[in-house]
Amino acid sequence: MKEIAIIGSGFSSIAAACYLAQTGATVTIYEKNSTIGGRARQLKKDGFTFDMGPTWYWMPDVFERFFNDFDKSPADYYELEKLNPAYRVYFGKDDFITIEDTLEKICIAFEKEEAGSSKKLRKFMAQALDNYNIAIKDLVYRPGVSPLELVTAATMKKIGQFFSTISRDVRKEFNNPKLISILEFPVLFLGAKPSKTPSFYSFMNYADFGLGTFHPKKGMYSVIDGMKTLAENLGVTIKTNQNVEKICIENGKANALIINGEKINADVVLSGADYHHTETLLDKSFRQYSEEYWNKKTFAPSALLFYVGFNKELKNVDHHTLFFDVDFEKHSQEIYDSPQWPDSPLFYASFPSKTDKSVSPEGKEAGIFLIPLAPGLDDIPEIREEYFENIMDRFEKITNQEVTKNVIFKESFCINDFVSDYNSYKGNAYGLANTLMQTAFLRPKLKSSKVKNLFFTGQLTVPGPGVPPALISGKLVAGLIEKENQH
């Protein structure tokens, strides 16, 4: 029975713990915070409940596949509802497009904006579905050990799509700027500019328009809760308030952790914590990647988040509402090209209480607001306040209602919090961007090349950012650990 110590309790860590416990290993998760879930923690205040991290439930098939691996299904742990509409996108006052729950309805919405666009959309979506079947059903379940993993009969036919971009493809077919921004939006989940994201990643558009957007009752944290129940039923031990201070190496092997000053022995160490941070827990000679390496990487954005309790129900918004009333391209440049606090930020707002009455008191509204930002910016309270006023002012004008005077409370979360709560490199929120040079085997490895029995999982390694990839990352690393320990 191998003793496996896992650092962190986000989606990838709990997923890996489940697979490893299934093989008969003794698995313990050590979480530095007082609650589990990593970025997917919850904030509860005055009868309101907020998901602090992920709020979108996409790719339900990946969650199904995870639970099916244990002869279970998501329905054994939480209740899912398909959202209709999936989301609303505002381009200005009284100017919005609603994305509904079927491709048929979305085609009608596109056709209203640009004659002939529905036919082009069907063609684009057929390609996106094809890519989804190759990527999500096959490629992303490969561990990024060798470039040959990407060479299959199916990918060889798609080779051109690795050298074109989402942005180029979309703009070749569609002229309407609103439709372009809706089609470019899903790759923001991959943490890169559409103009730097390979065409092959259009599978995200299939996740959006083809599969749809879901809401787990009581929020995304109910998925973490479900996975925790599964893990504990498989024999996993989960410990909170456990700050890992060092990974101990003996004869080139990871064999213990120092936690809160105490030495905990282990046969295998797996870190689901920030990859860069995990390597700082090693003596320098055992680190695979230098500071210069991390500094040169393209990181996905950070975010300024507000969790707001309103004393009334809000109008003219849906569960997920995007505000694209400013220049999409300019905000992208302020994240990726010349990192700075944005002049006029795009923002996203989620009102889970529109769907789920359990997350706010009766007659009130829970609101989550998110502004994507470049990582590593100076984060001070005055700036947070300034941006809150900016987006509230626009929100009121665009949705035709007064809301500022109805704020009961607001809590914010930004770069400094990502660093202090998650040891996040430069306070990034989503991990490493999925650009061509940071895809698959070109990402930081699941297995340490310098230390035996040390492994990594999560958004900075394979396959990439997002909740479904985190589940897959847990499965991949568990497979590598099992293979390694059979020898």
C-alpha positions in Angstrom: 0.0 0.0 0.0 1.7 3.2 -1.2 1.3 6.3 1.0 0.5 9.2 -1.3 0.5 12.8 -0.1 -1.4 15.3 -2.2 -0.8 19.1 -1.8 -4.0 21.1 -2.4 -7.6 20.2 -2.8 -8.8 21.7 -6.0 -10.6 19.8 -8.7 -7.5 18.1 -10.1 -6.2 17.1 -6.7 -9.5 15.5 -5.6 -9.9 13.8 -9.0 -6.3 12.3 -8.7 -7.0 11.2 -5.1 -10.1 9.3 -6.2 -8.2 7.4 -9.0 -5.2 6.7 -6.7 -7.4 5.4 -3.9 -9.2 3.2 -6.4 -5.8 1.4 -7.0 -5.5 0.6 -3.3 -3.1 3.4 -2.4 -3.4 5.2 1.0 -4.1 8.8 0.0 -4.1 12.0 2.1 -4.9 15.4 0.8 -3.3 18.4 2.6 -5.1 21.8 2.1 -3.6 25.0 3.4 -7.0 26.8 3.6 -9.7 26.1 6.1 -12.1 24.7 3.4 -11.4 22.5 0.4 -11.9 23.3 -3.3 -9.0 25.4 -4.2 -10.2 28.3 -6.4 -13.7 26.7 -6.3 -14.3 27.7 -2.7 -17.6 29.3 -1.5 -18.3 32.6 0.3 -21.3 32.6 2.6 -22.5 35.9 4.1 -25.9 37.2 5.4 -27.9 34.3 3.9 -26.1 34.7 0.5 -23.9 32.0 -1.1 -21.3 32.8 -3.8 -19.0 30.5 -5.8 -15.7 32.3 -5.4 -14.1 30.8 -8.5 -15.6 28.9 -11.5 -19.3 29.7 -12.2 -19.7 28.1 -15.7 -20.5 24.4 -16.0 -19.5 23.4 -19.5 -18.6 20.0 -21.0 -21.0 17.9 -18.9 -19.6 14.8 -20.7 -16.2 15.2 -19.0 -17.9 15.2 -15.6 -20.0 12.2 -16.6 -16.8 10.4 -17.7 -15.1 11.2 -14.4 -17.9 9.8 -12.2 -18.5 6.8 -14.6 -14.9 5.7 -13.9 -16.2 4.9 -10.4 -19.5 3.4 -11.5 -21.3 6.6 -10.5 -22.9 9.6 -12.2 -23.1 13.3 -11.4 -26.7 12.8 -10.5 -25.6 10.6 -7.5 -24.1 13.8 -6.0 -25.7 16.9 -7.4 -28.6 18.1 -9.5 -27.9 19.8 -12.9 -30.1 22.2 -14.7 -29.5 23.2 -18.3 -29.8 27.0 -18.5 -32.0 28.7 -21.0 -30.9 31.3 -21.9 -27.3 30.1 -21.5 -26.2 33.7 -21.3 -26.9 37.3 -22.5 -24.3 39.6 -24.1 -24.8 43.4 -23.9 -23.2 45.7 -26.4 -24.7 48.9 -25.1 -27.9 50.3 -23.6 -30.9 48.1 -24.7 -28.6 46.4 -27.2 -28.0 42.7 -26.4 -28.0 39.2 -28.0 -29.4 36.3 -26.0 -27.7 32.9 -26.5 -30.4 30.2 -25.9 -30.1 26.5 -25.3 -30.1 25.0 -28.8 -28.1 25.6 -32.0 -31.3 26.1 -33.8 -32.3 29.1 -31.7 -28.8 30.5 -31.8 -28.8 30.3 -35.6 -32.0 32.4 -35.6 -30.4 35.0 -33.3 -27.3 35.2 -35.7 -29.5 35.5 -38.8 -31.2 38.5 -37.2 -27.8 40.3 -36.9 -26.2 39.3 -40.2 -28.1 37.8 -43.2 -26.6 34.5 -44.2 -24.7 34.0 -41.0 -26.7 31.0 -39.8 -25.5 28.9 -42.7 -21.9 29.9 -41.9 -22.5 29.2 -38.2 -23.7 25.6 -39.0 -20.5 25.0 -41.1 -18.3 26.4 -38.3 -20.1 24.3 -35.7 -19.7 21.1 -37.7 -15.9 21.7 -37.7 -16.1 22.6 -34.0 -17.9 19.3 -33.2 -15.3 17.4 -35.2 -12.5 19.0 -33.2 -14.4 18.4 -30.0 -14.6 14.7 -30.8 -10.8 14.5 -31.5 -9.7 16.8 -28.6 -12.0 16.1 -25.7 -12.7 12.4 -26.3 -9.1 11.5 -27.1 -6.2 14.0 -27.2 -6.7 15.7 -23.8 -6.6 12.3 -22.2 -2.9 11.9 -23.2 -0.3 12.8 -20.6 1.9 15.2 -22.5 4.9 13.0 -22.3 5.8 13.0 -26.0 5.0 15.1 -29.1 4.0 11.8 -30.8 0.8 11.8 -28.7 -0.6 14.5 -31.0 0.1 12.5 -34.1 -3.0 10.5 -35.0 -4.8 9.9 -38.3 -7.4 12.4 -37.2 -5.0 15.2 -36.2 -2.9 14.8 -39.3 -6.0 15.9 -41.3 -6.3 19.0 -39.0 -2.6 20.1 -39.1 -3.5 23.4 -40.8 -5.7 24.3 -37.8 -2.7 24.4 -35.5 -1.2 27.2 -37.7 -4.3 29.3 -38.2 -6.1 31.0 -35.3 -9.7 31.3 -34.0 -9.7 35.0 -34.7 -8.7 34.5 -38.4 -11.3 31.8 -39.0 -14.1 33.7 -37.4 -13.3 37.0 -39.2 -13.0 35.2 -42.5 -16.7 34.0 -42.3 -18.5 36.7 -40.2 -18.6 40.5 -40.6 -20.8 41.6 -37.7 -18.6 42.7 -34.8 -21.1 41.5 -32.2 -21.2 38.0 -33.7 -17.4 38.0 -33.9 -17.0 38.8 -30.2 -19.5 36.1 -29.2 -17.6 33.5 -31.3 -14.3 34.6 -29.9 -15.4 34.7 -26.3 -15.3 31.0 -25.4 -11.5 30.8 -25.9 -11.0 33.4 -23.2 -11.7 30.3 -20.9 -8.4 28.9 -22.3 -6.7 32.1 -21.1 -5.4 33.4 -24.4 -6.2 36.0 -27.0 -8.4 34.6 -29.9 -5.6 35.9 -32.3 -3.1 33.7 -30.5 -5.3 30.6 -30.1 -5.0 27.8 -32.7 -8.1 27.2 -34.8 -8.3 23.7 -33.5 -9.6 25.1 -30.2 -12.9 25.9 -31.8 -14.0 22.8 -29.9 -14.8 25.4 -27.1 -17.5 26.8 -29.4 -19.0 23.4 -29.6 -18.9 23.2 -25.8 -20.8 26.5 -25.8 -23.4 26.3 -28.6 -23.5 22.5 -29.0 -23.6 21.2 -25.5 -24.8 24.3 -23.6 -24.4 25.8 -20.2 -25.5 24.1 -17.0 -26.0 25.0 -13.4 -25.4 22.6 -10.5 -28.0 23.3 -7.8 -26.4 25.2 -4.9 -23.5 26.2 -7.2 -20.3 24.8 -8.5 -19.3 24.0 -4.9 -21.8 21.1 -5.0 -19.5 19.5 -7.5 -16.6 19.8 -5.1 -18.8 18.4 -2.3 -19.8 15.5 -4.5 -16.2 14.7 -5.4 -15.3 14.9 -1.7 -18.0 12.4 -0.8 -16.7 10.1 -3.5 -13.1 10.5 -2.4 -13.9 9.8 1.2 -16.0 6.7 0.3 -12.9 5.5 -1.6 -10.8 5.9 1.6 -9.1 9.3 1.0 -8.3 11.4 4.1 -8.7 15.1 3.6 -7.0 17.5 6.1 -7.4 21.3 6.1 -5.3 24.1 7.6 -2.2 22.2 6.5 0.4 24.5 5.1 3.2 22.6 3.3 6.5 24.3 4.0 8.9 21.9 2.3 9.1 18.8 0.1 11.9 16.6 1.5 14.2 14.7 -0.9 16.3 11.7 0.0 18.5 9.9 -2.5 16.8 11.8 -5.3 13.3 10.7 -4.2 10.5 12.8 -2.7 9.8 11.0 0.6 8.2 13.5 3.0 6.5 16.9 3.5 7.1 19.4 6.3 3.6 20.6 7.3 3.1 23.2 10.0 6.6 22.3 11.2 6.0 18.5 11.4 7.5 15.9 9.1 5.0 13.7 7.3 6.4 10.7 5.4 5.1 9.6 2.0 6.1 7.3 -0.8 4.8 9.6 -3.5 4.2 13.4 -3.4 1.7 14.9 -5.8 1.1 18.6 -5.9 -2.1 20.2 -7.2 -0.9 23.5 -5.8 0.5 26.2 -8.1 3.4 24.6 -10.0 5.8 27.5 -9.6 5.1 27.7 -5.9 5.5 23.9 -5.5 9.0 24.1 -7.0 10.0 26.8 -4.4 9.3 24.1 -1.8 12.3 22.2 -3.2 16.0 23.0 -2.9 17.1 24.9 -6.0 19.0 22.0 -7.5 15.8 19.9 -7.7 13.7 22.6 -9.5 13.0 21.8 -13.2 12.1 25.4 -14.3 13.9 28.6 -13.6 12.4 32.0 -12.7 13.3 33.1 -16.2 11.3 30.2 -17.6 8.1 31.2 -15.7 8.6 34.8 -16.5 8.6 34.2 -20.3 5.5 32.1 -20.2 2.1 33.5 -21.4 -0.2 33.4 -18.4 -3.9 33.4 -18.5 -5.5 36.5 -16.9 -6.0 37.3 -13.3 -9.3 38.8 -12.2 -10.9 41.4 -10.0 -14.0 39.8 -8.5 -16.8 41.3 -6.5 -19.4 39.3 -4.5 -22.4 41.5 -4.0 -25.6 41.1 -2.0 -28.5 43.2 -3.4 -31.6 43.9 -1.3 -33.9 43.5 -4.4 -34.2 41.3 -7.5 -32.5 42.8 -10.5 -34.0 43.3 -13.9 -32.8 42.8 -17.5 -30.0 40.3 -16.6 -29.7 36.5 -17.0 -27.9 34.0 -14.8 -24.8 34.7 -16.9 -24.5 38.2 -18.4 -21.5 39.5 -20.4 -20.8 43.2 -20.9 -19.1 43.8 -24.2 -20.0 47.5 -24.4 -16.3 48.5 -24.8 -13.5 47.7 -27.1 -12.8 43.9 -26.8 -9.4 44.2 -28.6 -8.1 47.1 -26.5 -8.9 45.3 -23.2 -7.1 42.1 -24.6 -4.0 44.2 -25.4 -4.1 45.6 -21.8 -4.0 42.0 -20.5 -1.5 40.4 -22.9 0.5 43.0 -24.9 1.1 45.9 -22.5 0.0 44.7 -19.1 -1.9 47.5 -17.2 -5.1 48.3 -15.4 -7.6 48.5 -18.3 -9.1 51.9 -19.3 -12.5 50.5 -20.1 -12.8 46.9 -19.0 -15.1 44.3 -20.4 -16.8 42.5 -17.5 -18.9 39.5 -16.7 -21.7 39.2 -14.2 -23.4 36.1 -12.7 -26.7 36.1 -10.9 -27.1 32.5 -9.7 -30.2 33.5 -7.8 -32.0 33.9 -11.1 -31.9 30.1 -11.4 -31.3 28.9 -7.9 -33.3 30.5 -5.0 -31.1 28.6 -2.5 -28.2 31.1 -2.9 -29.9 34.3 -1.7 -32.7 35.3 0.7 -36.1 35.8 -0.8 -36.6 38.9 -2.8 -32.8 39.6 -2.9 -30.1 38.9 -5.6 -26.6 37.4 -5.4 -24.3 39.0 -7.9 -20.8 38.0 -8.9 -18.8 40.5 -11.1 -15.5 39.7 -12.8 -13.1 41.9 -14.7 -10.2 40.0 -16.4 -6.8 41.6 -15.7 -3.1 41.1 -16.5 -1.4 39.1 -13.7 1.2 40.9 -11.6 -0.4 44.3 -11.5 -0.4 46.5 -8.3 -3.5 45.6 -6.4 -4.6 48.3 -3.9 -8.0 48.9 -2.3 -8.5 52.3 -4.0 -8.1 50.8 -7.4 -10.6 48.0 -6.6 -13.1 50.7 -5.5 -12.6 52.8 -8.6 -13.3 49.7 -10.8 -16.4 48.8 -8.8 -17.8 52.3 -9.4 -16.9 52.1 -13.1 -18.7 48.8 -13.7 -21.7 49.7 -11.5 -22.2 53.0 -13.4 -22.2 51.2 -16.7 -24.3 48.3 -15.4 -27.0 50.8 -14.3 -27.1 52.6 -17.6 -27.0 49.5 -19.8 -29.6 47.5 -17.9 -31.9 50.6 -17.1 -32.0 50.3 -13.4 -30.6 51.7 -10.2 -28.7 49.2 -8.2 -25.9 51.0 -6.3 -28.2 52.1 -3.5 -29.4 48.5 -3.2 -26.0 47.0 -2.3 -26.2 45.4 1.1 -22.5 44.4 1.1 -19.7 43.7 -1.3 -16.6 41.6 -0.9 -13.7 41.8 -3.4 -11.0 39.3 -4.5 -8.1 40.2 -6.7 -4.4 39.6 -7.5 -3.1 39.9 -3.9 -5.8 37.3 -2.7 -4.8 34.9 -5.5 -1.3 35.1 -4.2 -2.0 34.8 -0.5 -4.8 32.2 -0.7 -3.5 30.0 -3.6 0.2 30.9 -3.9 -0.7 31.8 -7.4 2.2 32.9 -9.7 1.8 36.7 -10.2 -1.8 36.3 -8.9 -3.0 34.6 -12.1 -6.5 33.2 -11.9 -6.6 30.5 -14.6 -3.2 29.1 -15.1 -1.0 29.0 -18.3 -2.6 30.2 -21.5 -3.2 27.5 -24.2 -1.2 29.1 -27.0 0.4 26.9 -29.7 3.8 26.9 -27.9 2.1 26.0 -24.6 0.0 23.1 -25.7 0.2 19.4 -24.6 3.8 18.2 -24.4 5.1 21.8 -24.4 3.5 22.6 -21.0 5.2 21.9 -17.6 5.3 18.2 -17.1 3.1 16.1 -14.8 6.2 14.2 -13.6 9.3 15.8 -12.2 12.4 15.1 -14.4 14.7 15.8 -11.4 13.0 14.1 -8.4 11.7 10.6 -8.3 8.1 10.1 -7.0 7.2 13.8 -7.4 4.3 14.7 -9.6 2.2 17.7 -10.5 -1.4 18.2 -11.6 -3.7 21.2 -12.3 -4.0 24.3 -14.5 -0.3 25.0 -15.0 0.4 21.5 -16.4 -1.4 19.1 -18.8 -4.0 19.6 -20.4 -4.6 23.2 -19.3 -6.9 25.7 -17.6 -10.6 25.2 -16.8 -12.6 22.8 -14.6 -13.0 19.9 -17.1 -9.3 19.9 -17.9 -8.6 19.9 -14.2 -10.6 16.6 -13.8 -8.7 15.2 -16.8 -5.3 16.3 -15.3 -6.1 14.4 -12.1 -6.8 11.3 -14.1 -3.7 11.6 -16.2 -1.3 12.1 -13.3 -2.9 9.2 -11.4 -2.2 7.0 -14.4 1.4 8.0 -14.5 1.9 7.4 -10.8 0.3 4.0 -11.1 2.5 3.0 -14.1 5.6 4.3 -12.3 4.9 2.2 -9.2 4.3 -1.0 -11.1 8.0 -1.1 -11.9 
